[in-house]
């Protein structure tokens, strides 16, 4: 990879901080970081692997914050953990088999589709928030949800947090805060699993990943506390506008 100017590292750091904040609040921070890494000219495999390194910082910070606030109970979601781990491993292995040229054309479309889904899908407002009182029996849903979203996170990743939040509200009738807590824990599981696999395959730029990771962690810490206090509605319009513009630009570069 060519030498990256300090000014570009500063821009990446700012993007990473914003992505960490957005990811902790609404999910989908990868829709900012992946296009930013691709815009540097990184091969798609390296961009995805580097993003996993950075994203692991953010998801671990947000997950721990929600856990400390008692908005997530791990023992209720063991099946989802296992399914997510297997799904993420399988997805990362599959993406390693995909050609770079094909990934360059498909990734912008995936990012744009995730952004459009986020803005047009009206998430149900779950009424149940008592995940700390017993564990409801929805075993099959956990396996299917964990396997599919873990696989998606391993293959691409952008929007995984948002998809976890929306699907958890729909499947289990959780409110937005409890669904966000579950989302961050599962997102961390798939991020870390995919990160290990990418590292074994040698698809990580460690300098960029660690630089962005620290900034993502700071953004996630502030974002998680803001989400718990204010909710996620205020960030979504800006979030979708920015990622849509980035995705359209990448699609134009790849296809036209």
Buried (B, 14 or more C-beta within 10 A) or exposed (E): EEEBEEEBBEBBBEBBBBBBBBBBBBBBBBBBBBBBBBBBEBBBBBBBBBBBBBBBBBBBBBBBBBBEEEBBBEEBBEBBBBBBBBBBBBBBBEBBEEEEEEBBBBBBBBBBBBBBBBBEEEBEEBEEBEBEEEEBEBEEBBBBBBBBBBBBBBBBBBBBBBBBBBBBBBBBBBBBBBBBBBBBBBBBBBBBBBBBBBBEBEBBBEEBBBBBBBBBBBBBBBBBBBBBEEBBEEBBEEBBEBBBEBBBBBBEEBEE
